[in-house]
Amino acid sequence: MANKRFLAKEEALNGGAVANIVSEDIEGGVLPNQGTVTTVLEEINERKTRENNLIIFGITENESENKQERIEHDVENIVQLFKDAKITLDIENIRKTQRLGKYDKEKTSRPLLVHLKSIHSKLTLFKNMHYIRSYPKYQKVNVSNDLTKSEREEEKRLWAEAKKLQENNSGDFLFKVRGGRGK
């Protein structure tokens, strides 16, 4: 009973957004153990905590042994990326940066997780990605939403399905995965 009240309260606060996410996920088969309310609520909370996050691939890592120097280098690169995308981003708008995976001198770059204070900067970056594509230094740089495990699994399944359809069809068709990413 308490879970139903919590869900109703969340739905009232978010203007029905919770119900929309839950119904989309259940219909689309995104959530594991779809029958439990707690699983759905955990997934919603996880998505909410990740909504301001970005993952940036392809930005070279500073080779310094000093962790603070590497972090400062990453922040400078992020601010420059936003500047090249014609977005002014103050350092105060970056809550935290974190490289994913273990540090290894041999590897040139690890994915960079960026926690932003607002979703506005993130959405504007996605809209302005065409600006940075003209710079040679960003040819291997990709920006992605920070997806939950279930979202990553669903995306992986969709990519496999598109690849299978591409291989099975001998026409001039190109199958792509679009939409719904990082709702």
HUWO-V162517 format. One record per pair of residues at least 24 apart in sequence whose C-alpha atoms are under 7 Angstrom apart, sorted by the first residue. I is the first residue (numbers start at 1). J is the second residue. Records with the same first field share a line. If there is no record, write none. Layout:
# HUWO-V162517
I: J  J
This chain:
# HUWO-V162517
30: 150  151  154
31: 150
46: 148
47: 148
50: 146
51: 119
52: 115  116  117  118  119  122
53: 113  114  115  116  145  146
54: 113  114  115  143  144  145  146
55: 111  112  113  114  143  144  145  146
56: 111  112  113  141  142  143  144
57: 111  112  141  142  143
58: 109  111  140  141  142
59: 109  141
60: 108  109
61: 108  109
63: 105
82: 125
84: 132
85: 125  128  129  131  132
93: 117
145: 182
147: 182
